């Protein structure tokens, strides 16, 4: 057996082993907790708690660690931390090892202050990636200010597949010299380093309505377009190289830096696991060379999320919707900074496809998720989801909604921390000719 076949077989066996381990653990915990959920909660635990059991309490019980009675009541000014070792597999990263910290804190009175949250992680992957990420949503007392942030430093490797929605049938159409050429779909592997710095400060103007300004920096450097061959008889021009040279970008390094003007509505009851309410935002980004960017351009961002409770007696039974659009409204944006699935703030869009599988000068994404509790104690839950992506390609003339890439799947939820509803999420998604397993902490949206 060749080394390549051996590696592929080993990877497939390892993936199966991880899947079996996860579901074996889930079955064991369900059996163990069949009687546990029938126990009356401690007198110190709030009787109106939505989720009286979480993984932290279960682990303590398993090891006979009798700590304070756990409650789902959030105390203002007291941080709630969920520490999670990251051991998993993702289509974009291969096998991943690392650690994540989910933190929440109520910085004011619970009557008029939204829960603040942060998610910090560091990971190493078998695809020689180093991922350092810090995302946050901070609400100051009385919701006077809302400060969202997204900061990343990535030593990264990821294939690209060109612009637009192509390749769902196993072929990819190129239109480089004016003639359509159909050939088998080829991943175009790339390595690059990436710095993202997004910080926005928004003032509350009316209840649940915010407006403000932010700094957005995207810097891609040390770009290695590994499929590109310009100095050999077997000439190969990649989508990234062709786009970059056509629109005047240095294919080795470029930046997109500017200001974001944003207005947001947020009436969710919990920003990391919503049972009701909705979120909507509209942003206009102005990228200028005077801020250190490669070219001048403008972009429009729109996002909407809605959470519909289905049964008052079961708060976790929710129908959730998520839609966003990103549009280049003037100028040119570098290839890797164009809208792409899996590059939203928490990297959750496009389940069923690998991160970066679809990219375009304009993109619209929609998803719906049905969420339901499984166990009476709230420890286990499940989701079912469907999604669709459309993107445009100015080179081939493909417009939005000319083609759609659908996805669907199922997921398991394990309650990590009952105070802020933090879940461990394990999802299996399928797309057309694609599938993947996705491990996360906190909900997809």
N, C-alpha and C positions, 0 to 999 in steps of 0.2 A: 504494500500500500504506500502510495506517495505521501510525502510530508504534508502536502496541501490537503489531500483527502483525509489524512489522519487528523489534522488540525480541525477540519470541518466536522468530522465525526465526533471528536472530543468536545467541541463547542456545543453541538446539538445534544450530546448526552448530558453535559453539564447544565444546559438550560432545562432539560427535562428533570434533572435531579433537583434543581432549585424550585421548579414548579411543584414537584411532589412534596418537597419539604415544607413549602408554604402551606399547601392545602392539608398536609398531615398535621401540622401545627394547629391550623384552624379547626380541624375536626376534633383534635384532642382537647382544645380549649372549650369548644362547644359542649362536648360530653362532660367535661369537668364542671362546667358552669350551669348544667341543667338544673341542679338543685340550688346553686349559689344564688341565682336570680330570684328564688322564692324567699330568701331570707329577708326579714324586716330590717330596714336600714337602721343604723345607729341613731340614738336620740339626737346626736350632734349633727347628723346629716339632714339637710332640708327635705321635708316630706314632699315638697313640690318639685324636687329635682327632676329634670328631664332625663338625665343619664346618670343613675346612681352608681354605676360600675365603670371603671376604665382600666386600661392595661397596667398603669402604675400600681393601682390597688391590687390587681390580680397577681402581679409579680411579687408584691410584698406578702400577699397571703400564701403564695406557693412556698416562699422561703421563710414563712412564719415571722415576718417582720411586722410587728404590731405598732404601726405609727398612728398618728392622729386620724380620727374618722374623716373620710374624704367627703367633700360636698361640691355641688355644682354652682355654688354661690361665689361670684367674683367680688373680691374685696378691693375697693379703690386704693391705688398706690402700691399694691402688692403684685409683684411679677409672677406670672405663671409660666414655668419653663417645661418644655418637653424635649428631652435629649434622645436622639435616635441615631444609632450606628447605621451607616448606609452600606448595605451589602446587597447588590442586586444586579440587574441586567437591563440595558436599554438599547434600542435599535441604533441610536446615534453614538453611544458611548462604549458598547461592549459591556464587559463586567466592570462593576463600579465598587469601590470601597472608599469609605469616608465617614463623615459625621455631619449631622444637621442639628441645629438648635432652633426650635420654634418658641417664641416668647410673646406673651401678651400682657398688657397692663392697662388698667382703667385709670386714666390720668385726671379724671374729674368725677363729678356726681353722675351715677349711672342713669339718672333721669334725663340728662341733657348732654351726655358725652358718649361718643362712640368708642368701642374697644380698639385700642392701638395694638398693632401686631408687627412682628419682625420675623424673618426666616433667614438664618445665616448657615451656609454650608461650605464644606471643603471636600473635594473628591479627587481621587486618582482613578484612571480607567486603563483597561487593557489596550486601548487604542492610543496610549501615550498622551493622554490629556490630563491637564491640571485645571480644576474648576474651582474658583473662589467667587462666591456669590453672596450678596447681602441685599435683601428686599425688605421694604418696610412701608407701613401705612400708619402714620402718627396723627392722632387727634388730640389737640390741646384742650384743657378744661373748658367745658361749655361748647365744645366744637368750634371755638373761636378761630382756629386755624387747622387746616388739613395739609399734611406734608407727606406725600408719597415719594419713595425713593427706590432706585434700582441701580446697584453698583456691581460690576463684574470685572474680573481679570481672568481671562481664559488663555491657556496654552492649548490650542485646539487643533483637531483634525476632523474633517467632515467632507463627504462628497457632495457635489452639486449636480443638478440635472437640467440646467437651462431654465429659461423663463416660461411662464404660462403653464397650462395643464396639458402635458403631453406624456406619452409613455405608459398610459394605463393599459394599453393592449400589448405592451412588450416592445414597442418600437418608439423611436424618437425622431421627429422630423427636424432637420436643420435647414436653414435658409440663409446661408452665409454669402453666397455669391449670386443670389437671385434665383437659384434653382433649388426646388425642394429635393432633398435627398433623404430617403428612408433607410435606416440601418438599425440593427439591434440596439436596444437601450443600453447605454454604457454609463455607469457611474463615473463622475469626473472627480477623483479624489484631490483634496486640497489640505494643506496645513497652513495655519496662520495664528497669530496672536491677536487678541481682541480686548480692548478696554471700553467698557460702557459706563458712563456716569450720567444718570438721570436724577435730578433732584428738583422738586417743584414745591412752591409754597403758595397755598390758596387760602384766602380769607372767606369766612362764612358771611354771605350777604343777606340771606334769608334762611329760615330753618331748612336744613338739608341741602342748601345750594351754596356752592363755593366757586370762586374765580381767582385766578392768579397767574403767575409766570414762573418758568423754570429754565434750567440749563440742561441741554441735551448734547452729549458728546459720544460719538461712535468713532473709534480709531482702530482700523485694521492694518496691521503691519507684519513684516516678515512673511509675506504671502508666498507660498510655494504651490504653484499650480502644477500638480504632479503628472497630469496627463498631457501637458503642453509639450510639443516637440516642433521646434522651429528650425533647428540646424541639422536635421537628418533627412534622408530621402523620404522616409515615412512621415510626411508632414501631418501634424495633428494640431488643429486650432480648437481650443476649448471655448465653451460658452462664456466663461469669465473673461478670458483674454480678448475675445472678439468684442464683447460688450464694452470692456474697459478702453480698448483702443478706438472703438467707434465713437465713444462719447468723451474722449479726452482725459481718461484717468490713468495714473501710473499703476500698472497691474501688480506692483510689488508693495505699494503702501498708499493708503488714502484715508481721509478723515471727513466726517460729516458732523459739523459742530454748529450749534445755533441756539435760539431761544424758543421756548414753547409757551404759547398763550392758551390757557385751558379753562373751561368751565365744567363743573361736575355737580351732579345730584346723587346723593347717597342716603337712602332710607333703610338700608339693610339692618336687621337686628343683630347680626354678627358678621364681620367682614371675612372671616376665614371659614365659616360653615353656616351659611345663611338658611334660615327656615322661612323667612318672609322678607318682603321689601324689594326694592329695585335700585340699580346703579346705572347711571348714564353719564357719559362724558363726551366732550367735543374739544379737540385741540388743533391748533394751527402752529406748525413749526416753521421757523424762518432760519435757514442755514446760510451763513455768510462766510466768505473768505477772510473777512476781518477777524473772525473768531478762530482762525486757524484751520478752517475747512478747505477741502480741495476745490470745490465749486459752490456757486450760489444756487440755492433751490428752495422750494417751499413744499410742505407736505401737510395733508389733512388727515386727522385721526378721529374716528368715531367708535364708541363702544356702548353696548347696552346689555344689562343682565337683569333678569327678573326671576323671582322665587315665589312660587304659588303653593301655599300649604293646602294639602288635600284632605286632612282630617284633624280636627282640633285635639282629639284624644291621643293622636300619634304625631307629635311635633316634627319628627324626622321624616315624615312622609311628604315629599316635596317634588314638584315638577319645576325644573329649572331650565332657563333659556339663556343663551349667550350668543351675541353677535358682535362682530367688529369689522371695520373697514379701514384700510390705509391706502392713501392715494398721493401720488406725486403730482402736484398741481402746477409746478413750473420748474424749469431747469432740469438738471440731471442729477441723479443720486447714484453713488457707487454700487456696484453689483452686490456685494455682501451686506450692504446697508439697506437694500430694497426690502419691502414687506415679504415675509416668509413664515410659513407655519413653524410652530415650535419656538419662535423667537419673541413671543409675548413675554410679559414681565415674569411670570412663573414657568414659562416654557411648557404649557399644557395643551396648546391647540394642536389639532391634527392627529389625535390618537387613531391608530391604524396605519400611520405612515411614519417614516423616519424624519427626524427634525431636519428642516431645510429641503424636504422633498419637493415642495412647490414654492416658487418665488415669482414675483412679477412687479412691474412698475405700479400696478394697482392690484389690490387683493381684498376680497370679501370672504369672511368666514362665519359660519353659523353652526350652533350645536344645541342639542336638547338632551337633558339628563333626567331620568326618573330615579329618585332616591328613596330608599325604604329601610327601616330598621328590621333586623332579623330576630335578634334575641330580645327578650322582655327587658333585660337590664341595660340595654343600649350599647353593649360592648361590640356587637357585630351588626353591620349593615351591608347593603348591597346597592349597586347602581346599574342601570342600563342606559346606554347613550347612542346617539346617532349624530353625525356631523357632515358637513360638506364645505368644500373649498373651491373658489374660482379665482383666477388670476389672469392678468393681461401680459402680452408680449408685443412690444412695439416693432420688433424686428420681423416677426412673422405676420403681424397684423391681427393676432388673436385678441379679442376684446373680452371684457368681463362677461361672464355668463354664457360665453360660447361653449364652454365645457365645464363640467363639474367633477370633482373628485370626492366620492362619498366614503364615509367611514362609519363603523359601528362596533359595539362591543359591550362587555360586562365587567363589573369590578367588585372587589371585596373591600369593606371598610372595617377597620379595627380602631375602637376609641382609645386614643393615647392619653388624652387629658380631658376629663369631664368638665372642668371649669370653663374652658374656652372652646370646647367641642373639637379639639385637634384630632384628626384621624390619620392613621396610616392607610395609604391607598395602594392597592394592587389591582391594576387593570389589564385586561387583554383586549386589544383592538384589532380590527381587520379593515383593510381597504381593498381597492381593486389591485390584485396582484401583490399585496403587501400585508404584513401583520407584525405585531410586536407586543411585548409585555412592558408595562410602565409602573415603576415604583415611585411613590411620592409621599411627602408628608404635607398635610393640609389639602383641602379639596381642590379639584381641578379648576373650578371657578366659583 
